[in-house]
Amino acid sequence: MSTYKFKTNINCGNCVAKVTPELNELQGLDEWKVDTSDKDKTLTASGKDLDQDQVMQAVKRAGFTATPKKGGILNTLFGKK
């Protein structure tokens, strides 16, 4: 299972509603969530055989941006995303 985190401009519940159909259609995406209370509006996406670029393109199709976030020190040390 792969997990990716993205900095986005998905700011509110209405924005989440706009991106939902695009993300829900992605093959390999098992679960996702957006933390709109976080300053980076972090999107976390997980799934088997999930491709980071597919997630970014789905967000873009919905009219938003998604930039991959670097992991914390533990993620960097242990190779997790």
DSSP file (Angstrom, degrees, kcal/mol; ACC not computed):
  #  RESIDUE AA STRUCTURE BP1 BP2  ACC     N-H-->O    O-->H-N    N-H-->O    O-->H-N    TCO  KAPPA ALPHA  PHI   PSI    X-CA   Y-CA   Z-CA
    1    1 A M              0   0    0      0, 0.0     2,-0.4     0, 0.0    47,-0.2   0.000 360.0 360.0 360.0 133.8    0.0    0.0    0.0
    2    2 A S  E     -A   47   0A   0     45,-2.6    45,-2.2    78,-0.1     2,-0.4  -0.863 360.0-165.2-107.2 142.1    1.3    3.4   -0.9
    3    3 A T  E     -A   46   0A   0     -2,-0.4     2,-0.3    43,-0.2    43,-0.2  -0.997   7.1-175.3-128.6 130.6    0.4    6.6    0.9
    4    4 A Y  E     -A   45   0A   0     41,-2.9    41,-2.6    -2,-0.4     2,-0.4  -0.923  10.9-154.0-123.7 148.5    1.0   10.1   -0.5
    5    5 A K  E     -A   44   0A   0     76,-0.4    64,-2.8    -2,-0.3     2,-0.4  -0.973  13.8-171.6-122.7 139.3    0.5   13.5    1.0
    6    6 A F  E     -AB  43  68A   0     37,-2.4    37,-2.4    -2,-0.4     2,-0.5  -0.975  25.0-130.7-131.7 141.9    0.0   16.7   -1.0
    7    7 A K  E     + B   0  67A   0     60,-3.3    60,-2.7    -2,-0.4     2,-0.2  -0.809  44.4 174.2 -83.7 129.4   -0.2   20.4   -0.2
    8    8 A T  E     - B   0  66A   0     32,-2.1    58,-0.2    -2,-0.5    34,-0.0  -0.734  47.2-128.9-130.3 177.2   -3.4   21.6   -1.9
    9    9 A N        +     0   0    0     56,-1.0     2,-1.1    -2,-0.2    32,-0.1  -0.083  63.4 129.7-115.1  30.2   -5.6   24.7   -2.2
   10   10 A I        +     0   0    0     31,-0.4    -2,-0.1    55,-0.2    54,-0.0  -0.755  31.5 170.9 -84.8  98.4   -8.8   22.7   -1.3
   11   11 A N        +     0   0    0     -2,-1.1     2,-0.3    26,-0.0    -1,-0.2   0.695  44.6   8.4 -92.4 -22.7  -10.0   25.1    1.3
   12   12 A C  S  > S-     0   0    0      1,-0.1     4,-2.2    25,-0.0     5,-0.2  -0.839  82.5 -81.7-151.1-180.0  -13.5   24.1    2.4
   13   13 A G  H  > S+     0   0    0     -2,-0.3     4,-2.3     1,-0.2     5,-0.1   0.857 124.1  53.8 -61.2 -37.3  -16.3   21.5    2.3
   14   14 A N  H  > S+     0   0    0      2,-0.2     4,-1.6     1,-0.2    -1,-0.2   0.883 108.5  50.1 -65.3 -37.3  -17.5   22.8   -1.0
   15   15 A C  H  > S+     0   0    0      2,-0.2     4,-1.8     1,-0.2    -2,-0.2   0.914 109.5  50.7 -65.4 -43.0  -14.1   22.4   -2.5
   16   16 A V  H  X S+     0   0    0     -4,-2.2     4,-1.7     1,-0.2    -2,-0.2   0.904 107.8  54.0 -60.5 -41.4  -13.9   18.8   -1.1
   17   17 A A  H  < S+     0   0    0     -4,-2.3    -1,-0.2     1,-0.2    -2,-0.2   0.857 107.4  51.2 -61.9 -35.2  -17.3   18.1   -2.7
   18   18 A K  H  < S+     0   0    0     -4,-1.6     4,-0.4     1,-0.2    -1,-0.2   0.857 114.4  41.6 -70.4 -35.3  -15.9   19.3   -6.1
   19   19 A V  H  X S+     0   0    0     -4,-1.8     4,-2.3     1,-0.2     5,-0.3   0.687  95.1  83.9 -86.1 -18.7  -12.8   17.1   -5.9
   20   20 A T  H  X S+     0   0    0     -4,-1.7     4,-2.8     1,-0.2     5,-0.2   0.902  87.9  49.2 -54.3 -50.6  -14.7   14.0   -4.6
   21   21 A P  H  > S+     0   0    0      0, 0.0     4,-0.9     0, 0.0    -1,-0.2   0.898 112.7  48.9 -60.1 -38.4  -16.0   12.6   -7.9
   22   22 A E  H  4 S+     0   0    0     -4,-0.4     3,-0.4     1,-0.2     4,-0.4   0.936 115.7  41.9 -66.0 -46.0  -12.5   12.9   -9.5
   23   23 A L  H >< S+     0   0    0     -4,-2.3     3,-1.4     1,-0.2    -1,-0.2   0.883 109.7  57.6 -69.8 -37.9  -10.7   11.1   -6.7
   24   24 A N  H 3< S+     0   0    0     -4,-2.8    -1,-0.2    -5,-0.3    -2,-0.2   0.729 102.7  56.1 -66.7 -20.0  -13.4    8.5   -6.2
   25   25 A E  T 3< S+     0   0    0     -4,-0.9    -1,-0.3    -3,-0.4     2,-0.2   0.572  80.8 114.5 -86.4  -9.4  -12.9    7.4   -9.8
   26   26 A L    X   -     0   0    0     -3,-1.4     3,-1.0    -4,-0.4     2,-0.3  -0.422  67.6-126.6 -69.1 130.8   -9.2    6.7   -9.5
   27   27 A Q  T 3  S+     0   0    0      1,-0.2     3,-0.1    -2,-0.2    -1,-0.1  -0.563  93.7  18.6 -70.4 135.9   -8.1    3.1   -9.9
   28   28 A G  T 3  S+     0   0    0     -2,-0.3     2,-0.8     1,-0.2    -1,-0.2   0.325  89.2 124.0  87.9  -8.8   -6.0    1.9   -7.0
   29   29 A L    <   +     0   0    0     -3,-1.0    18,-0.3    18,-0.2    -1,-0.2  -0.782  28.9 171.4 -89.9 113.9   -7.1    4.7   -4.6
   30   30 A D        -     0   0    0     16,-2.2     2,-0.3    -2,-0.8    17,-0.2   0.853  63.4  -3.6 -91.0 -39.8   -8.6    3.0   -1.5
   31   31 A E  E     +C   46   0A   0     15,-2.0    15,-2.9     2,-0.0    -1,-0.3  -0.996  59.2 174.7-153.6 154.0   -9.0    6.0    0.8
   32   32 A W  E     +C   45   0A   0     -2,-0.3     2,-0.3    13,-0.2    13,-0.2  -0.985   1.8 179.8-153.8 157.4   -8.4    9.7    0.8
   33   33 A K  E     -C   44   0A   0     11,-1.8    11,-2.8    -2,-0.3     2,-0.5  -0.978  17.9-142.0-157.7 153.9   -9.0   12.7    3.0
   34   34 A V  E     -C   43   0A   0     -2,-0.3     2,-1.1     9,-0.2     9,-0.2  -0.984   9.4-148.9-120.3 128.0   -8.3   16.5    3.1
   35   35 A D  E >   +C   42   0A   0      7,-2.9     3,-1.1    -2,-0.5     7,-0.5  -0.779  19.0 177.0 -95.1  92.2   -7.5   18.3    6.3
   36   36 A T  T 3  S+     0   0    0     -2,-1.1    -1,-0.2     1,-0.2     5,-0.1   0.633  76.6  61.9 -73.4 -12.5   -8.9   21.7    5.5
   37   37 A S  T 3  S+     0   0    0     -3,-0.1    -1,-0.2     5,-0.1     2,-0.2   0.648  85.8  92.1 -85.0 -14.8   -8.0   22.9    9.0
   38   38 A D  S X  S-     0   0    0     -3,-1.1     3,-1.7     1,-0.1     0, 0.0  -0.540  85.1-125.2 -77.0 143.7   -4.3   22.3    8.3
   39   39 A K  T 3  S+     0   0    0      1,-0.3    -1,-0.1    -2,-0.2    -3,-0.0   0.804 113.5  46.7 -61.0 -28.7   -2.4   25.4    6.9
   40   40 A D  T 3  S-     0   0    0     -5,-0.1   -32,-2.1   -33,-0.0    -1,-0.3   0.426 104.5-130.0 -91.3   0.2   -1.3   23.2    3.9
   41   41 A K    <   -     0   0    0     -3,-1.7   -31,-0.4    -6,-0.2   -33,-0.3   0.946  36.7-148.2  49.1  53.7   -4.8   21.8    3.3
   42   42 A T  E     - C   0  35A   0     -7,-0.5    -7,-2.9   -35,-0.1     2,-0.5  -0.305  17.0-158.3 -67.2 127.1   -3.2   18.4    3.2
   43   43 A L  E     -AC   6  34A   0    -37,-2.4   -37,-2.4    -9,-0.2     2,-0.5  -0.917   7.1-164.7 -99.3 124.8   -4.6   15.7    1.0
   44   44 A T  E     -AC   5  33A   0    -11,-2.8   -11,-1.8    -2,-0.5     2,-0.4  -0.963   8.9-177.3-111.4 125.6   -3.6   12.2    2.1
   45   45 A A  E     -AC   4  32A   0    -41,-2.6   -41,-2.9    -2,-0.5     2,-0.3  -0.985   1.5-179.3-128.1 132.4   -4.3    9.5   -0.4
   46   46 A S  E     +AC   3  31A   0    -15,-2.9   -16,-2.2    -2,-0.4   -15,-2.0  -0.962  16.4 123.9-132.0 147.0   -3.7    5.7    0.1
   47   47 A G  E >   -A    2   0A   0    -45,-2.2   -45,-2.6    -2,-0.3     3,-1.0  -0.916  57.1 -82.4 174.4 164.1   -4.0    2.7   -2.1
   48   48 A K  T 3  S+     0   0    0     -2,-0.3     3,-0.1     1,-0.3    -2,-0.0  -0.669 114.2   0.7 -80.7 132.8   -2.5   -0.4   -3.7
   49   49 A D  T 3  S+     0   0    0     -2,-0.4     2,-0.3     1,-0.2    -1,-0.3   0.821  92.7 168.3  57.9  33.4   -0.6    0.4   -6.9
   50   50 A L    <   -     0   0    0     -3,-1.0     2,-0.5   -22,-0.2    -1,-0.2  -0.609  26.0-146.4 -80.5 135.5   -1.5    4.1   -6.4
   51   51 A D     >  -     0   0    0     -2,-0.3     4,-1.5     1,-0.1     3,-0.4  -0.902   6.6-146.5-106.2 126.1    0.3    6.5   -8.7
   52   52 A Q  H  > S+     0   0    0     -2,-0.5     4,-2.1     1,-0.2     5,-0.2   0.872  99.4  54.8 -56.2 -41.7    1.2   10.0   -7.3
   53   53 A D  H  > S+     0   0    0      1,-0.2     4,-2.4     2,-0.2    -1,-0.2   0.853 102.7  56.3 -64.7 -35.3    0.7   11.6  -10.7
   54   54 A Q  H  > S+     0   0    0     -3,-0.4     4,-2.2     2,-0.2    -1,-0.2   0.902 107.5  49.1 -62.6 -40.4   -2.8   10.2  -11.1
   55   55 A V  H  X S+     0   0    0     -4,-1.5     4,-2.2     2,-0.2    -2,-0.2   0.940 111.4  48.8 -64.6 -46.8   -3.8   11.8   -7.8
   56   56 A M  H  X S+     0   0    0     -4,-2.1     4,-2.1     1,-0.2    -2,-0.2   0.892 111.8  49.4 -61.3 -39.8   -2.4   15.2   -8.8
   57   57 A Q  H  X S+     0   0    0     -4,-2.4     4,-2.4     2,-0.2    -1,-0.2   0.879 109.1  52.1 -67.8 -38.0   -4.1   15.0  -12.2
   58   58 A A  H  X S+     0   0    0     -4,-2.2     4,-1.2     2,-0.2    -2,-0.2   0.911 110.8  47.6 -64.3 -41.9   -7.5   14.2  -10.6
   59   59 A V  H  <>S+     0   0    0     -4,-2.2     5,-2.1     1,-0.2     4,-0.3   0.905 111.7  51.2 -64.2 -41.5   -7.2   17.2   -8.3
   60   60 A K  H ><5S+     0   0    0     -4,-2.1     3,-1.8     1,-0.2    -2,-0.2   0.898 104.6  56.1 -63.4 -41.4   -6.2   19.4  -11.3
   61   61 A R  H 3<5S+     0   0    0     -4,-2.4    -1,-0.2     1,-0.3    -2,-0.2   0.819 104.5  54.6 -60.2 -30.0   -9.2   18.2  -13.3
   62   62 A A  T 3<5S-     0   0    0     -4,-1.2    -1,-0.3    -3,-0.3    -2,-0.2   0.520 127.3-101.6 -81.9  -5.0  -11.4   19.4  -10.4
   63   63 A G  T < 5S+     0   0    0     -3,-1.8     2,-0.2     1,-0.3    -3,-0.2   0.661  86.3 103.4  97.2  18.5   -9.8   22.8  -10.6
   64   64 A F      < -     0   0    0     -5,-2.1     2,-0.3    -6,-0.1    -1,-0.3  -0.727  63.5-117.2-125.2 174.2   -7.4   22.6   -7.7
   65   65 A T        -     0   0    0     -2,-0.2   -56,-1.0    -3,-0.1     2,-0.4  -0.871  19.1-172.1-114.7 149.7   -3.6   22.2   -7.2
   66   66 A A  E     -B    8   0A   0     -2,-0.3   -58,-0.2   -58,-0.2    -6,-0.1  -0.958   2.7-175.4-141.6 120.8   -1.8   19.4   -5.4
   67   67 A T  E     -B    7   0A   0    -60,-2.7   -60,-3.3    -2,-0.4    -2,-0.0  -0.966  34.7-107.7-117.5 129.0    1.9   19.5   -4.7
   68   68 A P  E     -B    6   0A   0      0, 0.0     2,-0.3     0, 0.0   -62,-0.3  -0.264  33.7-139.6 -56.7 137.2    3.7   16.5   -3.2
   69   69 A K        -     0   0    0    -64,-2.8   -64,-0.3    12,-0.1     2,-0.2  -0.758  12.8-120.2 -97.8 144.8    4.8   17.1    0.4
   70   70 A K        -     0   0    0     -2,-0.3    11,-0.1     1,-0.1     5,-0.0  -0.590  33.7-118.2 -77.3 145.1    8.0   15.9    1.9
   71   71 A G        -     0   0    0     -2,-0.2    -1,-0.1     9,-0.2    10,-0.1  -0.250  31.2 -93.8 -76.9 170.9    7.7   13.6    4.8
   72   72 A G     >  -     0   0    0      1,-0.1     4,-2.4     4,-0.0     5,-0.2  -0.066  51.7 -82.6 -72.4-177.3    9.0   14.2    8.3
   73   73 A I  H  > S+     0   0    0      1,-0.2     4,-2.6     2,-0.2     5,-0.2   0.871 130.6  50.7 -60.6 -39.5   12.3   13.1    9.5
   74   74 A L  H  > S+     0   0    0      2,-0.2     4,-2.4     1,-0.2     6,-0.3   0.912 110.7  49.2 -66.2 -40.8   11.1    9.6   10.3
   75   75 A N  H  >>S+     0   0    0      2,-0.2     5,-1.2     1,-0.2     4,-0.8   0.901 112.4  48.8 -63.7 -39.5    9.6    9.2    6.9
   76   76 A T  H  <5S+     0   0    0     -4,-2.4     3,-0.5     1,-0.2    -2,-0.2   0.930 113.7  45.9 -65.0 -45.1   12.9   10.5    5.3
   77   77 A L  H  <5S+     0   0    0     -4,-2.6    -2,-0.2     1,-0.2    -1,-0.2   0.874 121.5  36.0 -65.2 -38.8   15.0    8.0    7.4
   78   78 A F  H  <5S-     0   0    0     -4,-2.4    -1,-0.2    -5,-0.2    -2,-0.2   0.324 108.5-115.4-104.9   8.4   12.8    5.0    6.8
   79   79 A G  T  <5 +     0   0    0     -4,-0.8     2,-0.2    -3,-0.5    -3,-0.2   0.661  63.4 144.2  74.6  17.5   11.8    5.7    3.2
   80   80 A K      <       0   0    0     -5,-1.2    -1,-0.2    -6,-0.3    -9,-0.2  -0.588 360.0 360.0 -88.2 152.4    8.0    6.2    3.8
   81   81 A K              0   0    0     -2,-0.2   -76,-0.4   -78,-0.1   -12,-0.1   0.375 360.0 360.0-109.4 360.0    6.0    8.7    1.9
